[in-house]
Amino acid sequence: MDRGPDPLGAHVPLGVHKRLHEQALRLARMGAWECDLADERLIWTDGVYDLFGLSVGAPLRRGAIVDLYADASRREMEAMRAAALRTGQGFSLDAEIRTPRGECRWIRIAADVACEQGRAVRLFGYKQDVTAERAAWARLRARAEHDPLTGLANRGVFEARSRELASGLIGASALVLIDLDHFKAINDGLGHAAGDACLREVARRLARTFEDAVLIARLGGDEFAVLLPASLGPAQVAERLTRASRALARPLALSGRCLRAGASMGATLVRRSGGPAPDLFAEADAALYAAKAAGRNTVRIFDPAAQAARGPEHLLRVRAAGLAGTGPAQSAPSTG
């Protein structure tokens, strides 16, 4: 005999509904909130109190709560809130907060607007703890953007910053390309572990020497690139390159031996002429090969005046011809 739908499934008590809802919110580390715009009175569920590190039922004053947001997040939230009240459209954002105990957290805020007679009267929505999610994304991004051996930016990041530099989105005074002079002998003679240790130490020395760099990147193998800050003038660029050359020429303690890797450096100064952007990588690369041909452990800076005299095809010939220091480059002060 057909008894129809199960009455137990059709009539779940209200208390059970509430319990299931609260359990779901707790598992999702989130809570619901509401703000009465007439007096800015806040109403929170227990989950929002937990997010902010406050005791459930503690007095809520909007001004004090807003002060818990990091400055950038506070400005963004207040701007979006004002726009929502003006347009009647909701918003969402991730915001950084600091609890009264000093714990930093990231929360995801979703908000909607309740209107009466065309006027906003109430904001409501949910807030969710996304600290772990943000940290996971940060780790993924770090793995995607950094060289795993040295911790420096990788080639992909360098190419992205180079495009930004060419389009004027970021500034820099010079592009520097660096090749280690004796890395192959170290890597082949002492093994890959010693080679890896050499690259890590070179990265540390570059980071110390160019601590204010826009970017320090490992392009691959024993090749590195540096974008120097826009505040440096030509003489300061030359001085930095001299210091870096000396730092990289210092002995390395590897596998119980004292070895020298040394480095050749080629650089080009960033110029803003209003015309077509120069190929900075090709210029720095030409200077690098001039440095290598000049005897290694040497610095060369690209000379655009000499390049103009030689013609645009000269850059294409530099690498193949292996021109010496007489190429379109000039010496930085002696590296000793």
Residue frames relative to the residue before (quaternion, step in Angstrom):
aa qw qx qy qz dx dy dz
M 1.0000 0.0000 0.0000 0.0000 0.00 0.00 0.00
D 0.4225 -0.7116 0.5071 0.2406 3.60 -0.88 1.00
R 0.1886 -0.8096 0.5510 0.0736 3.56 -0.61 1.17
G 0.5186 -0.6509 0.4169 0.3654 3.60 1.27 0.02
P 0.7705 -0.3440 0.2500 0.4749 3.61 -1.26 -0.19
D 0.5632 -0.5939 0.4625 0.3408 3.50 -1.20 0.68
P 0.3931 -0.7451 0.4794 0.2460 3.61 -0.53 1.08
L 0.6072 0.5603 -0.3684 0.4262 3.61 1.11 -0.53
G 0.6839 0.4625 -0.2854 0.4868 3.56 1.12 -0.66
A 0.6881 0.5068 -0.2847 0.4343 3.56 1.11 -0.61
H 0.7927 0.2393 -0.1139 0.5491 3.59 1.09 -0.58
V 0.0104 0.8001 -0.5964 0.0635 3.56 0.31 1.31
P 0.4878 -0.6794 0.4534 0.3081 3.60 -0.70 0.99
L 0.6190 -0.5743 0.3977 0.3588 3.53 -1.15 0.71
G 0.6317 0.5497 -0.3352 0.4318 3.58 1.03 -0.75
V 0.6388 0.5130 -0.3259 0.4717 3.57 1.09 -0.72
H 0.6097 0.5451 -0.3430 0.4620 3.57 1.02 -0.81
K 0.6739 0.5009 -0.2929 0.4573 3.57 0.90 -0.96
R 0.6518 0.5160 -0.3202 0.4541 3.57 0.97 -0.85
L 0.6599 0.5076 -0.3105 0.4588 3.59 0.90 -0.89
H 0.6460 0.5252 -0.3123 0.4575 3.55 1.02 -0.84
E 0.6745 0.4887 -0.2965 0.4672 3.57 0.90 -0.90
Q 0.6266 0.5327 -0.3350 0.4597 3.59 1.06 -0.74
A 0.6575 0.5128 -0.3086 0.4577 3.56 0.96 -0.88
L 0.6515 0.5119 -0.3155 0.4625 3.57 0.96 -0.85
R 0.6599 0.5108 -0.3118 0.4542 3.55 0.97 -0.85
L 0.6463 0.5136 -0.3178 0.4663 3.60 0.97 -0.82
A 0.7109 0.4335 -0.2455 0.4964 3.58 1.04 -0.79
R 0.3444 -0.7572 0.4782 0.2819 3.59 1.33 -0.03
M 0.5450 0.5917 -0.4093 0.4306 3.53 0.78 1.05
G 0.0879 -0.7826 0.6133 0.0608 3.53 -1.31 0.25
A 0.4671 -0.6716 0.5047 0.2757 3.54 -1.29 0.34
W 0.0810 -0.7964 0.5990 0.0207 3.56 -1.16 0.62
E 0.0763 -0.7706 0.6314 0.0407 3.50 -1.33 0.38
C 0.0945 -0.7791 0.6179 0.0478 3.57 -1.12 0.73
D 0.2789 -0.7454 0.5880 0.1447 3.56 -0.69 1.16
L 0.3591 -0.7872 0.4615 0.1957 3.58 -0.45 1.19
A 0.5431 0.6285 -0.4090 0.3779 3.59 1.15 -0.37
D 0.8203 0.0743 -0.0208 0.5667 3.59 0.96 -0.84
E 0.4372 -0.7190 0.4243 0.3347 3.58 1.39 0.17
R 0.2806 0.7554 -0.5326 0.2589 3.57 1.07 0.74
L 0.2518 -0.7824 0.5593 0.1079 3.55 -0.89 1.05
I 0.0700 -0.7458 0.6602 0.0544 3.52 -1.18 0.73
W 0.0445 -0.8058 0.5900 -0.0244 3.58 -0.76 1.09
T 0.3745 -0.6361 0.6067 0.2951 3.51 -1.30 0.43
D 0.7319 -0.4452 0.2787 0.4341 3.57 -1.27 0.32
G 0.6329 0.5760 -0.3423 0.3879 3.60 0.97 -0.83
V 0.6538 0.5001 -0.3276 0.4638 3.60 1.01 -0.70
Y 0.5918 0.5431 -0.3661 0.4698 3.59 1.04 -0.68
D 0.6546 0.5184 -0.3106 0.4542 3.59 0.94 -0.91
L 0.6290 0.5543 -0.3365 0.4289 3.58 0.95 -0.87
F 0.7580 0.3843 -0.1926 0.4906 3.55 0.92 -0.94
G 0.4826 -0.6976 0.4200 0.3227 3.58 1.26 0.09
L 0.4973 0.6442 -0.4254 0.3959 3.57 1.13 0.67
S 0.5425 -0.5998 0.4708 0.3525 3.56 -1.16 0.55
V 0.5418 -0.6233 0.4526 0.3362 3.53 -0.98 0.85
G 0.7927 0.2666 -0.2256 0.4997 3.55 -0.82 1.03
A 0.4318 0.6944 -0.4749 0.3252 3.60 1.25 -0.04
P 0.5914 -0.5793 0.4090 0.3839 3.62 -1.05 0.64
L 0.1972 -0.7889 0.5761 0.0832 3.56 -1.00 0.89
R 0.0272 0.7643 -0.6428 0.0428 3.53 -0.80 1.08
R 0.4970 -0.7135 0.3929 0.2991 3.56 -0.52 1.17
G 0.6382 0.5438 -0.3429 0.4235 3.60 0.89 -0.82
A 0.6727 0.4860 -0.2950 0.4736 3.57 0.96 -0.86
I 0.6401 0.5169 -0.3271 0.4649 3.60 1.03 -0.74
V 0.6474 0.5188 -0.3243 0.4545 3.59 0.91 -0.87
D 0.6204 0.5587 -0.3409 0.4322 3.61 1.07 -0.65
L 0.6080 0.5632 -0.3533 0.4339 3.59 1.21 -0.35
Y 0.5831 0.5757 -0.3749 0.4337 3.61 1.24 -0.22
A 0.5305 -0.5873 0.5020 0.3489 3.57 -1.16 0.63
D 0.6719 -0.5505 0.3055 0.3901 3.57 -1.06 0.76
A 0.6932 0.4739 -0.2940 0.4566 3.60 0.76 -1.00
S 0.6647 0.4964 -0.3046 0.4679 3.58 0.96 -0.84
R 0.6272 0.5390 -0.3398 0.4479 3.58 1.03 -0.78
R 0.6656 0.5010 -0.3093 0.4587 3.57 0.90 -0.91
E 0.6665 0.5004 -0.3079 0.4588 3.57 0.93 -0.88
M 0.6674 0.5058 -0.3077 0.4517 3.57 0.91 -0.90
E 0.6763 0.4931 -0.3071 0.4529 3.59 0.86 -0.89
A 0.6333 0.5170 -0.3341 0.4691 3.60 1.05 -0.69
M 0.6773 0.4793 -0.2936 0.4747 3.58 0.94 -0.85
R 0.6184 0.5407 -0.3363 0.4605 3.58 1.07 -0.73
A 0.6561 0.5059 -0.3119 0.4651 3.59 0.93 -0.90
A 0.6540 0.5063 -0.3153 0.4653 3.58 0.98 -0.83
A 0.6368 0.5313 -0.3296 0.4512 3.59 1.02 -0.78
L 0.6693 0.4866 -0.3032 0.4726 3.57 0.94 -0.84
R 0.6627 0.5106 -0.3063 0.4542 3.56 1.07 -0.67
T 0.7889 0.3380 -0.1536 0.4897 3.58 0.95 -0.91
G 0.4159 -0.7039 0.4759 0.3241 3.59 1.16 -0.49
Q 0.5736 0.5803 -0.3736 0.4412 3.59 1.30 0.20
G 0.4791 -0.6861 0.4746 0.2728 3.57 -1.00 0.85
F 0.1882 -0.7695 0.5974 0.1250 3.57 -1.31 -0.01
S 0.1070 -0.7563 0.6353 0.1139 3.52 -1.36 0.14
L 0.1091 0.7802 -0.6115 0.0738 3.55 -1.17 0.62
D 0.3746 -0.6525 0.5960 0.2806 3.51 -1.37 0.27
A 0.0462 -0.8152 0.5766 -0.0297 3.57 -0.83 1.02
E 0.3609 -0.7143 0.5599 0.2145 3.53 -1.18 0.66
I 0.0403 -0.7895 0.6124 0.0057 3.56 -0.95 0.92
R 0.2181 -0.7262 0.6283 0.1741 3.53 -1.35 0.26
T 0.3847 -0.7416 0.5024 0.2229 3.58 -0.63 1.13
P 0.6785 -0.4821 0.3422 0.4361 3.63 -1.18 0.27
R 0.6780 0.4646 -0.2956 0.4870 3.60 1.16 -0.46
G 0.6049 -0.6105 0.3370 0.3845 3.60 1.27 0.14
E 0.4847 0.6630 -0.4418 0.3610 3.60 1.23 0.16
C 0.3089 -0.7527 0.5553 0.1722 3.57 -0.83 1.03
R 0.0343 0.7891 -0.6111 0.0515 3.55 -0.94 0.93
W 0.2846 -0.7053 0.6148 0.2088 3.51 -1.33 0.41
I 0.0604 -0.7971 0.6005 0.0188 3.57 -0.89 0.93
R 0.3179 -0.7119 0.5934 0.2003 3.53 -1.19 0.64
I 0.1395 -0.7998 0.5827 0.0359 3.55 -0.70 1.14
A 0.0230 -0.7498 0.6610 0.0193 3.54 -0.98 0.91
A 0.0167 -0.8215 0.5678 -0.0500 3.57 -0.77 1.03
D 0.0609 -0.7583 0.6467 0.0555 3.53 -1.21 0.62
V 0.3952 -0.7266 0.5254 0.1994 3.55 -1.27 0.42
A 0.2036 -0.7440 0.6246 0.1225 3.55 -0.94 0.94
C 0.0994 -0.8149 0.5709 0.0103 3.57 -0.77 1.07
E 0.0934 -0.7556 0.6447 0.0680 3.52 -1.23 0.59
Q 0.8379 -0.0374 -0.0324 0.5435 3.53 -0.74 1.13
G 0.7230 -0.4774 0.2304 0.4430 3.52 0.98 1.00
R 0.6655 0.4694 -0.3037 0.4945 3.58 1.25 0.16
A 0.4689 -0.6753 0.4948 0.2815 3.58 -0.94 0.95
V 0.0680 -0.8222 0.5651 0.0086 3.57 -0.78 1.03
R 0.8151 0.0885 -0.0026 0.5726 3.57 1.14 -0.49
L 0.1887 -0.7219 0.6528 0.1308 3.51 -1.21 0.72
F 0.0680 0.7956 -0.5990 0.0594 3.57 -1.02 0.76
G 0.2407 0.7768 -0.5622 0.1503 3.56 -1.22 0.36
Y 0.4928 -0.6255 0.4916 0.3525 3.54 -1.12 -0.67
K 0.1714 -0.7358 0.6421 0.1304 3.52 -1.37 0.36
Q 0.0753 -0.8203 0.5663 -0.0280 3.54 -0.86 1.03
D 0.4480 -0.6732 0.5224 0.2707 3.55 -1.07 0.81
V 0.0134 0.8059 -0.5901 0.0462 3.60 -0.59 1.17
T 0.2327 0.8055 -0.5144 0.1802 3.59 1.19 0.51
A 0.6885 0.4732 -0.2895 0.4671 3.59 0.83 -0.96
E 0.6314 0.5344 -0.3307 0.4543 3.58 1.00 -0.79
R 0.6637 0.4986 -0.3052 0.4666 3.57 0.93 -0.90
A 0.6471 0.5185 -0.3211 0.4576 3.58 0.97 -0.81
A 0.6426 0.5207 -0.3222 0.4605 3.58 1.01 -0.82
W 0.6558 0.4950 -0.3088 0.4790 3.57 0.97 -0.84
A 0.6276 0.5351 -0.3377 0.4537 3.59 1.02 -0.75
R 0.6479 0.5062 -0.3207 0.4704 3.60 1.02 -0.79
L 0.6456 0.5127 -0.3198 0.4670 3.58 0.97 -0.82
R 0.6586 0.5047 -0.3101 0.4641 3.55 0.96 -0.87
A 0.6353 0.5286 -0.3327 0.4543 3.58 0.97 -0.82
R 0.6604 0.4949 -0.3136 0.4697 3.58 0.96 -0.82
A 0.6776 0.4992 -0.2921 0.4542 3.58 1.04 -0.76
E 0.7790 0.3775 -0.1706 0.4706 3.59 1.05 -0.74
H 0.7419 0.3972 -0.2219 0.4925 3.60 1.18 -0.26
D 0.5124 -0.6151 0.5127 0.3102 3.51 -1.20 0.66
P 0.4171 -0.7542 0.4368 0.2576 3.63 -0.53 1.07
L 0.6471 0.5341 -0.3338 0.4296 3.61 1.10 -0.53
T 0.8185 0.2715 -0.1107 0.4941 3.58 0.78 -1.05
G 0.4263 -0.7002 0.4681 0.3300 3.59 1.18 -0.47
L 0.5107 0.6282 -0.4323 0.3971 3.60 1.25 0.01
A 0.6449 -0.4687 0.4068 0.4460 3.56 -1.29 0.16
N 0.4008 -0.7221 0.5097 0.2413 3.57 -1.12 0.63
R 0.7486 -0.4107 0.2703 0.4448 3.56 -1.30 0.03
G 0.6168 0.5615 -0.3525 0.4243 3.58 1.00 -0.75
V 0.6595 0.4849 -0.3049 0.4868 3.59 0.98 -0.84
F 0.6251 0.5371 -0.3420 0.4514 3.58 0.98 -0.80
E 0.6754 0.4874 -0.3063 0.4608 3.59 0.87 -0.90
A 0.6327 0.5215 -0.3362 0.4634 3.60 1.04 -0.73
R 0.6733 0.4762 -0.3018 0.4784 3.60 0.93 -0.86
S 0.6117 0.5460 -0.3558 0.4485 3.60 1.05 -0.65
R 0.6421 0.5028 -0.3243 0.4793 3.58 1.02 -0.77
E 0.6440 0.5138 -0.3214 0.4669 3.58 1.00 -0.80
L 0.6375 0.5197 -0.3252 0.4667 3.57 1.04 -0.75
A 0.6649 0.5095 -0.3061 0.4524 3.58 0.92 -0.90
S 0.7252 0.4226 -0.2410 0.4872 3.58 1.06 -0.73
G 0.5472 -0.6555 0.3787 0.3572 3.59 1.28 0.00
L 0.4362 0.7103 -0.4578 0.3093 3.60 1.22 0.21
I 0.7652 0.1301 -0.1007 0.6224 3.57 1.19 -0.52
G 0.3427 -0.7360 0.5449 0.2097 3.57 -1.24 0.38
A 0.0537 0.7645 -0.6418 0.0275 3.54 -1.27 0.48
S 0.4308 -0.6982 0.5060 0.2663 3.57 -1.21 0.47
A 0.8147 -0.0253 0.0608 0.5761 3.57 1.06 -0.68
L 0.2673 -0.6961 0.6385 0.1904 3.50 -1.34 0.50
V 0.0964 -0.7995 0.5929 0.0075 3.56 -0.79 1.07
L 0.1191 -0.7605 0.6350 0.0649 3.57 -0.97 0.92
I 0.1143 -0.8112 0.5734 -0.0067 3.56 -0.90 1.00
D 0.0433 -0.7636 0.6442 0.0071 3.55 -1.00 0.95
L 0.3875 -0.6996 0.5417 0.2587 3.58 -0.90 0.85
D 0.4566 -0.7370 0.4385 0.2368 3.56 -0.86 1.00
H 0.8300 0.1961 -0.0679 0.5178 3.58 0.89 -0.87
F 0.2716 0.7971 -0.5065 0.1851 3.58 1.14 0.50
K 0.6367 0.5472 -0.3483 0.4170 3.60 0.90 -0.85
A 0.6468 0.5146 -0.3280 0.4575 3.59 0.96 -0.81
I 0.6500 0.5046 -0.3128 0.4744 3.59 1.02 -0.80
N 0.6899 0.4931 -0.2817 0.4490 3.57 0.83 -1.01
D 0.7134 0.4398 -0.2588 0.4803 3.59 0.91 -0.92
G 0.7166 0.4778 -0.2634 0.4346 3.57 0.97 -0.83
L 0.8020 0.2747 -0.1270 0.5150 3.58 0.97 -0.85
G 0.5942 -0.5924 0.3595 0.4084 3.59 1.24 -0.10
H 0.6899 -0.5202 0.3354 0.3755 3.52 -1.32 0.41
A 0.5948 0.5635 -0.3802 0.4291 3.62 1.05 -0.61
A 0.6639 0.4766 -0.3015 0.4910 3.58 0.98 -0.83
G 0.6286 0.5336 -0.3331 0.4573 3.57 1.04 -0.75
D 0.6508 0.5040 -0.3148 0.4725 3.56 0.97 -0.81
A 0.6433 0.5162 -0.3229 0.4641 3.58 0.97 -0.84
C 0.6186 0.5418 -0.3336 0.4610 3.58 1.06 -0.76
L 0.6789 0.4903 -0.2963 0.4593 3.61 0.85 -0.93
R 0.6424 0.5157 -0.3301 0.4610 3.59 0.99 -0.77
E 0.6673 0.4879 -0.3104 0.4695 3.60 0.95 -0.82
V 0.6132 0.5303 -0.3499 0.4694 3.60 1.02 -0.72
A 0.6424 0.5240 -0.3223 0.4571 3.58 0.96 -0.86
R 0.6482 0.5123 -0.3184 0.4648 3.60 0.97 -0.83
R 0.6698 0.4945 -0.3051 0.4623 3.59 0.93 -0.84
L 0.6316 0.5142 -0.3355 0.4734 3.59 1.01 -0.73
A 0.6530 0.5190 -0.3176 0.4510 3.58 0.95 -0.86
R 0.6657 0.4852 -0.3096 0.4750 3.60 1.01 -0.73
T 0.6917 0.4875 -0.2829 0.4515 3.58 0.92 -0.88
F 0.7818 0.2441 -0.1119 0.5627 3.56 0.98 -0.90
E 0.0621 0.8659 -0.4947 0.0396 3.58 0.90 0.91
D 0.7350 0.3810 -0.2340 0.5098 3.60 1.16 -0.49
A 0.3069 0.7884 -0.4881 0.2144 3.59 1.24 0.32
V 0.5332 -0.5828 0.5044 0.3488 3.54 -1.21 0.52
L 0.7857 -0.1058 0.1113 0.5992 3.57 1.04 -0.83
I 0.0450 -0.7231 0.6869 0.0572 3.51 -1.23 0.72
A 0.0199 0.8281 -0.5557 0.0713 3.58 -0.64 1.10
R 0.3018 -0.6755 0.6306 0.2344 3.50 -1.30 0.48
L 0.2918 -0.7920 0.5143 0.1517 3.56 -0.57 1.15
G 0.6884 -0.3876 0.2871 0.5417 3.56 1.20 -0.53
G 0.8097 0.1778 -0.1425 0.5408 3.59 -1.09 0.61
D 0.7302 -0.3568 0.2960 0.5019 3.56 -0.78 -1.08
E 0.4833 0.6592 -0.4299 0.3836 3.57 1.16 0.64
F 0.0455 -0.7917 0.6088 -0.0213 3.54 -0.94 1.00
A 0.1388 -0.7697 0.6167 0.0891 3.55 -1.29 0.41
V 0.0967 -0.7827 0.6141 0.0297 3.55 -1.14 0.74
L 0.1581 -0.7247 0.6603 0.1173 3.54 -1.14 0.77
L 0.2534 -0.7932 0.5403 0.1210 3.56 -0.56 1.19
P 0.6117 -0.5981 0.3671 0.3653 3.61 -1.07 0.68
A 0.6022 -0.6131 0.3899 0.3307 3.54 -1.12 0.76
S 0.5927 0.6138 -0.3575 0.3797 3.60 1.17 -0.46
L 0.6187 0.5733 -0.3507 0.4069 3.62 1.18 -0.36
G 0.3287 -0.7185 0.5799 0.1984 3.53 -1.10 0.80
P 0.7374 -0.4278 0.2743 0.4449 3.61 -1.25 0.20
A 0.6653 0.4948 -0.3184 0.4595 3.61 0.90 -0.84
Q 0.6538 0.5030 -0.3140 0.4700 3.59 1.01 -0.77
V 0.6038 0.5420 -0.3535 0.4656 3.59 1.05 -0.71
A 0.6621 0.5069 -0.3046 0.4604 3.58 0.88 -0.97
E 0.6535 0.5142 -0.3142 0.4581 3.58 0.98 -0.85
R 0.6423 0.5150 -0.3257 0.4648 3.60 0.98 -0.80
L 0.6603 0.5077 -0.3123 0.4569 3.57 0.94 -0.86
T 0.6221 0.5320 -0.3358 0.4661 3.58 1.04 -0.74
R 0.6587 0.5027 -0.3080 0.4675 3.59 0.93 -0.90
A 0.6606 0.5069 -0.3120 0.4576 3.57 0.95 -0.87
S 0.6363 0.5276 -0.3320 0.4545 3.58 0.98 -0.81
R 0.6589 0.4963 -0.3079 0.4740 3.57 0.96 -0.81
A 0.6425 0.5279 -0.3284 0.4478 3.58 0.98 -0.81
L 0.7112 0.4491 -0.2629 0.4726 3.59 0.93 -0.87
A 0.6258 0.5380 -0.3423 0.4490 3.59 1.20 -0.35
R 0.5164 0.6447 -0.4286 0.3661 3.60 1.19 -0.31
P 0.5987 -0.5969 0.3868 0.3683 3.62 -1.02 0.69
L 0.2737 -0.7210 0.6165 0.1584 3.51 -1.30 0.59
A 0.2869 -0.7321 0.5887 0.1875 3.57 -0.99 0.82
L 0.1461 0.7973 -0.5614 0.1669 3.57 -0.27 1.31
S 0.8565 -0.0229 -0.0171 0.5153 3.55 -0.89 1.01
G 0.7108 -0.4735 0.2546 0.4535 3.54 0.98 0.87
R 0.6676 0.4585 -0.3008 0.5036 3.56 1.26 0.19
C 0.3685 -0.7038 0.5638 0.2259 3.55 -1.24 0.51
L 0.0334 0.8286 -0.5497 0.1007 3.56 -0.35 1.30
R 0.2738 -0.7351 0.5940 0.1786 3.54 -1.30 0.37
A 0.2507 -0.7623 0.5789 0.1446 3.53 -0.86 1.00
G 0.1227 -0.8162 0.5497 0.1285 3.58 0.87 -0.94
A 0.1008 -0.8050 0.5825 0.0496 3.56 -1.21 0.32
S 0.2757 -0.6988 0.6339 0.1839 3.52 -1.23 0.67
M 0.1058 -0.8088 0.5781 0.0219 3.56 -0.97 0.89
G 0.0525 -0.7645 0.6418 0.0303 3.50 -1.07 0.87
A 0.0291 -0.8176 0.5744 -0.0278 3.56 -0.87 0.94
T 0.0948 -0.7516 0.6447 0.1022 3.49 -1.34 0.36
L 0.4197 -0.6992 0.5213 0.2512 3.55 -1.04 0.78
V 0.4386 -0.6818 0.5208 0.2674 3.56 -1.02 0.85
R 0.0723 -0.8062 0.5872 -0.0080 3.54 -0.76 1.08
R 0.1710 -0.7664 0.6137 0.0821 3.58 -1.00 0.90
S 0.0158 0.8453 -0.5311 0.0557 3.57 -0.07 1.28
G 0.5195 -0.6272 0.4276 0.3923 3.59 1.20 -0.30
G 0.6429 0.4940 -0.3218 0.4890 3.57 1.27 -0.26
P 0.7740 -0.2893 0.2343 0.5122 3.59 -1.22 -0.41
A 0.4986 -0.6621 0.4663 0.3092 3.57 -0.94 0.86
P 0.4399 -0.6898 0.4975 0.2883 3.61 -0.87 0.86
D 0.5006 -0.6111 0.5121 0.3372 3.55 -1.28 0.40
L 0.2299 -0.8310 0.4921 0.1202 3.56 0.14 1.32
F 0.6367 0.5306 -0.3443 0.4411 3.58 0.97 -0.77
A 0.6584 0.4999 -0.3164 0.4652 3.59 0.92 -0.87
E 0.6463 0.5178 -0.3235 0.4578 3.59 1.00 -0.77
A 0.6792 0.4727 -0.2933 0.4787 3.58 0.87 -0.93
D 0.6288 0.5372 -0.3292 0.4557 3.57 1.07 -0.75
A 0.6307 0.5179 -0.3305 0.4741 3.59 1.03 -0.77
A 0.6569 0.5001 -0.3065 0.4737 3.58 0.98 -0.84
L 0.6268 0.5410 -0.3351 0.4497 3.58 1.04 -0.76
Y 0.6922 0.4621 -0.2924 0.4710 3.58 0.87 -0.86
A 0.5887 0.5330 -0.3692 0.4828 3.57 1.15 -0.50
A 0.6382 0.5223 -0.3239 0.4637 3.59 1.02 -0.79
K 0.6554 0.5078 -0.3168 0.4608 3.58 0.93 -0.84
A 0.6869 0.4844 -0.2842 0.4613 3.56 0.93 -0.91
A 0.6458 0.5412 -0.3161 0.4361 3.58 1.17 -0.54
G 0.7396 -0.4289 0.2333 0.4632 3.61 1.19 0.06
R 0.4711 -0.6984 0.4246 0.3317 3.59 1.28 0.13
N 0.7775 0.2331 -0.2641 0.5210 3.54 -1.34 0.47
T 0.5271 0.6201 -0.3660 0.4513 3.51 1.14 0.86
V 0.2751 -0.7438 0.5882 0.1582 3.54 -1.23 0.56
R 0.0001 0.7718 -0.6359 -0.0062 3.55 -1.03 0.81
I 0.1771 -0.7640 0.6135 0.0921 3.56 -1.10 0.80
F 0.5136 -0.6768 0.4426 0.2869 3.55 -0.80 1.06
D 0.2039 -0.7732 0.5942 0.0868 3.56 -1.00 0.94
P 0.2884 -0.7983 0.4964 0.1819 3.64 -0.19 1.18
A 0.6001 0.5630 -0.3748 0.4272 3.60 1.09 -0.56
A 0.6609 0.4837 -0.3041 0.4866 3.56 0.97 -0.85
Q 0.6263 0.5395 -0.3341 0.4528 3.56 1.03 -0.74
A 0.6458 0.5237 -0.3265 0.4495 3.58 0.93 -0.86
A 0.6533 0.5154 -0.3147 0.4566 3.58 1.04 -0.76
R 0.7002 0.4757 -0.2661 0.4610 3.57 1.07 -0.73
G 0.5089 -0.6507 0.4316 0.3623 3.60 1.11 -0.52
P 0.6353 -0.5923 0.3457 0.3550 3.59 -1.12 0.65
E 0.6326 0.5532 -0.3564 0.4083 3.61 1.09 -0.53
H 0.5090 0.6828 -0.4188 0.3151 3.60 1.22 -0.34
L 0.6082 0.5612 -0.3649 0.4266 3.60 0.98 -0.74
L 0.6593 0.5189 -0.3128 0.4451 3.58 1.03 -0.75
R 0.7043 0.4717 -0.2672 0.4583 3.58 1.15 -0.55
V 0.5114 0.6949 -0.4181 0.2841 3.58 1.15 -0.52
R 0.6957 0.4788 -0.2975 0.4452 3.56 0.75 -1.02
A 0.7013 0.4746 -0.2872 0.4478 3.58 0.77 -0.98
A 0.7075 0.4639 -0.2692 0.4602 3.59 0.95 -0.83
G 0.2632 -0.7879 0.5162 0.2085 3.59 1.17 -0.51
L 0.1122 0.8417 -0.5206 0.0890 3.55 0.99 0.86
A 0.4665 -0.6794 0.4979 0.2699 3.56 -1.14 0.67
G 0.8060 -0.3277 0.2099 0.4461 3.52 -1.34 -0.22
T 0.5598 0.5947 -0.4000 0.4160 3.59 1.26 -0.01
G 0.4638 0.6845 -0.4373 0.3536 3.58 1.33 0.02
P 0.7253 -0.4500 0.2898 0.4329 3.58 -1.30 -0.07
A 0.5322 0.5869 -0.4256 0.4373 3.54 0.64 1.13
Q 0.2194 -0.7551 0.5998 0.1481 3.51 -1.25 0.40
S 0.5273 -0.6448 0.4515 0.3198 3.54 -1.14 0.60
A 0.3802 -0.6094 0.6289 0.2977 3.50 -1.27 0.54
P 0.6872 -0.4194 0.3351 0.4894 3.62 -1.20 0.08
S 0.6718 -0.5299 0.3365 0.3933 3.54 -1.10 0.70
T 0.3508 -0.7495 0.5275 0.1920 3.55 -0.96 0.93
G 0.4779 -0.6991 0.4317 0.3105 3.58 1.18 -0.02
